[in-house]
């Protein structure tokens, strides 16, 4: 059996998935896709886990897709290959729990597309971001043409795709590609601090809000508001809603159970 391409551990309320192919600069292989999906699904099914943090470690996030694999696919196999990438990123988007990318160093092409599928992105000083497909005669194949403009806007997304040049953490923060920036080496700690805050919130409230935002952004405003109303009505029947309001009125800390 091949060695695992990720490392998984728990710290407090968070599961940390660390991309771990140092010999390939964390290039995303088919095996890595499957392992991240499995780890994410396991975290989603564990009520003690309140957030998933995806990181590449202290030196870099990911160089992108593994070109030794990607360069060989064609025909029907190419379709299966890109479906695997889309399944990976859709899994992160579909998790009921917050998913945070903690980024140090370079975050390139398929690695950047992986980060775009996370709910929140934080980066240390020195991090760089690029989708470099135009340099090798291809185009993004893991959702970059769709997620990037939804996050940074159409014109900025096209500028990044056309130039295929990296931007630094300051610029990434300015255009909204990352939510927060911190000192070099501090991205994982910041992500874990954020996860600790999320762990104090109602898990169903976070799950419903994530679903409403992600589904609603694809709808017209009226349809999105209908979705929000339906989901709010559903959550008002939960034990967590009763506990949350009771705790507020009684001036105590709420004890949410995800029910």
C-alpha positions in Angstrom: 0.0 0.0 0.0 1.2 3.5 -0.8 2.2 5.7 2.1 -0.5 8.1 3.2 -0.3 11.5 1.4 -1.9 13.4 4.2 -1.6 13.5 8.0 -4.7 13.8 10.2 -4.8 14.8 13.8 -7.2 16.4 16.3 -6.4 19.5 18.2 -9.2 20.7 20.5 -12.5 20.9 18.5 -10.7 20.8 15.1 -9.5 18.1 12.8 -6.3 19.1 11.0 -5.6 17.6 7.6 -2.0 18.3 6.6 -1.1 17.7 2.9 2.1 15.6 3.2 3.9 14.9 -0.1 7.1 16.9 0.6 8.9 15.2 -2.3 6.3 16.6 -4.7 5.7 19.9 -2.9 2.3 18.6 -1.8 1.2 18.2 -5.4 -2.4 16.8 -5.4 -2.5 13.2 -6.5 -5.5 10.9 -7.0 -4.5 9.2 -3.8 -4.5 12.5 -2.0 -7.9 13.4 -3.4 -9.4 10.2 -2.0 -7.6 10.6 1.4 -8.8 14.2 1.9 -12.4 13.2 1.0 -12.3 10.3 3.5 -10.8 12.5 6.3 -13.3 15.3 5.7 -16.2 12.9 5.7 -15.0 11.3 8.9 -14.7 14.7 10.6 -18.2 15.7 9.4 -19.6 12.5 11.0 -17.9 13.1 14.4 -20.0 15.4 16.6 -16.9 16.2 18.7 -15.3 17.8 15.7 -16.5 21.4 15.1 -14.3 22.5 12.3 -11.9 21.1 9.7 -8.5 22.8 9.0 -6.6 22.1 5.8 -3.0 23.0 5.7 0.2 22.2 3.8 2.5 22.7 6.7 5.0 25.4 7.6 6.8 25.8 4.3 4.2 25.6 1.5 0.5 24.8 0.9 0.6 23.0 -2.5 2.2 23.3 -5.9 -1.0 22.2 -7.5 -2.1 19.0 -9.3 0.5 16.3 -9.7 1.5 16.9 -13.3 3.1 13.4 -13.6 -0.5 12.1 -13.3 -2.4 15.0 -15.0 -0.1 15.1 -18.0 -0.9 11.5 -18.8 -4.7 11.6 -18.7 -6.8 11.8 -21.9 -10.1 10.8 -23.2 -12.5 9.2 -20.7 -9.7 9.0 -18.1 -9.4 12.8 -18.2 -13.0 13.1 -17.4 -12.7 10.8 -14.4 -9.6 12.7 -13.3 -11.3 16.1 -13.3 -14.4 14.6 -11.7 -12.1 13.5 -8.9 -10.9 17.0 -8.4 -14.4 18.3 -8.4 -15.6 15.7 -5.9 -12.7 16.7 -3.6 -13.6 20.4 -3.6 -17.4 19.8 -3.5 -16.9 17.6 -0.5 -15.2 20.5 1.4 -18.0 22.9 0.3 -20.7 20.4 1.3 -19.4 19.7 4.8 -21.8 20.8 7.5 -18.9 22.2 9.5 -16.6 25.2 8.8 -13.6 24.4 6.7 -10.6 26.7 7.1 -7.5 26.7 4.8 -4.3 27.6 6.8 -1.8 28.7 4.2 1.9 29.2 4.4 4.2 29.7 1.4 3.1 29.1 -2.2 -0.5 28.1 -2.9 -0.6 27.4 -6.6 -3.1 26.3 -9.3 -4.8 23.1 -8.1 -3.7 24.0 -4.6 -5.2 27.4 -4.9 -8.4 25.8 -6.3 -8.5 23.5 -3.2 -8.2 26.6 -0.9 -11.0 28.3 -2.8 -13.3 25.5 -1.9 -12.7 26.1 1.8 -15.1 28.4 3.6 -12.3 30.5 5.1 -8.8 31.2 4.0 -6.0 32.5 6.3 -2.4 33.0 5.3 0.9 33.9 6.9 3.1 36.7 5.6 5.2 35.3 2.7 2.3 33.3 1.3 1.8 33.6 -2.5 -1.2 32.7 -4.6 -1.5 32.0 -8.4 -3.4 29.9 -10.9 -0.7 29.3 -13.5 -2.5 27.1 -16.0 -1.9 29.6 -18.9 1.8 29.0 -18.5 1.5 25.4 -19.6 -1.2 25.7 -22.2 -4.1 24.6 -20.1 -6.9 26.2 -18.1 -8.1 25.7 -14.5 -9.8 22.3 -14.1 -10.7 22.1 -10.5 -13.2 25.0 -10.3 -10.9 28.0 -10.5 -12.8 29.7 -13.3 -16.0 29.5 -11.2 -15.0 30.0 -7.6 -12.3 32.6 -8.1 -14.6 35.3 -9.7 -17.3 34.5 -7.1 -14.8 35.4 -4.4 -12.7 38.2 -5.8 -14.9 39.5 -8.7 -14.8 38.9 -12.4 -12.1 41.4 -13.4 -9.6 40.5 -10.7 -10.2 36.8 -11.4 -9.5 37.3 -15.1 -6.4 39.4 -14.3 -5.0 36.5 -12.2 -5.8 33.9 -14.8 -4.5 35.9 -17.7 -1.2 36.8 -16.1 -0.6 33.5 -14.3 1.7 35.5 -12.0 1.6 35.1 -8.2 0.2 37.7 -5.8 1.4 38.1 -2.2 -0.6 37.8 1.0 -1.1 41.6 1.2 -2.7 41.7 -2.3 -4.7 38.5 -1.6 -6.1 40.1 1.5 -6.9 43.4 -0.3 -8.9 41.7 -3.0 -10.7 39.3 -0.6 -9.0 36.1 -1.7 -8.0 35.4 1.9 -10.1 36.4 5.0 -7.2 37.1 7.3 -3.4 37.5 7.2 -1.0 36.9 10.1 2.7 36.6 10.7 4.7 34.1 8.9 4.2 30.7 10.5 1.1 31.8 12.3 -1.6 30.6 9.8 -2.4 27.3 11.5 -2.6 28.9 15.0 -4.9 31.5 13.7 -7.1 28.9 12.0 -7.3 26.9 15.3 -8.2 30.0 17.2 -11.0 30.7 14.8 -12.2 27.0 15.1 -12.3 27.4 18.8 -14.7 30.3 18.5 -16.9 28.4 16.0 -17.0 25.5 18.5 -18.8 27.7 20.9 -21.6 28.4 18.4 -24.6 26.3 17.6 -23.4 23.6 15.2 -26.8 23.4 13.4 -26.8 27.2 13.1 -23.5 27.1 11.4 -24.5 24.2 9.2 -27.7 25.9 8.1 -26.1 29.2 7.5 -23.3 27.6 5.4 -25.9 25.8 3.3 -28.1 28.9 2.9 -25.1 31.0 1.8 -23.7 28.5 -0.6 -27.0 27.6 -2.2 -28.5 31.0 -2.0 -25.6 32.7 -3.9 -26.6 30.7 -7.0 -30.2 32.0 -6.8 -32.0 35.2 -7.5 -32.6 37.3 -4.3 -36.3 36.3 -3.9 -35.5 32.6 -4.2 -32.6 33.0 -1.8 -34.8 34.7 0.7 -37.4 31.9 0.4 -34.6 29.4 1.1 -33.5 31.4 4.2 -37.0 31.6 5.5 -37.5 27.8 5.1 -34.3 27.0 6.8 -34.9 29.5 9.6 -38.3 27.9 10.2 -36.7 24.5 10.4 -34.0 25.5 12.9 -36.6 27.1 15.2 -37.8 23.6 16.0 -34.4 22.5 17.3 -33.3 21.9 20.9 -30.3 24.1 20.2 -32.5 27.1 19.4 -34.3 26.6 22.7 -31.1 26.2 24.6 -29.5 29.3 22.9 -32.4 31.6 23.7 -32.8 30.2 27.3 -29.1 30.7 27.9 -29.2 34.3 26.7 -32.2 35.1 28.9 -30.6 33.4 31.9 -27.3 35.1 31.3 -25.3 31.8 31.1 -23.2 30.1 28.5 -25.2 28.0 26.1 -24.5 24.2 25.9 -25.2 23.3 22.3 -25.5 19.6 21.3 -26.3 19.8 17.6 -29.9 18.7 18.1 
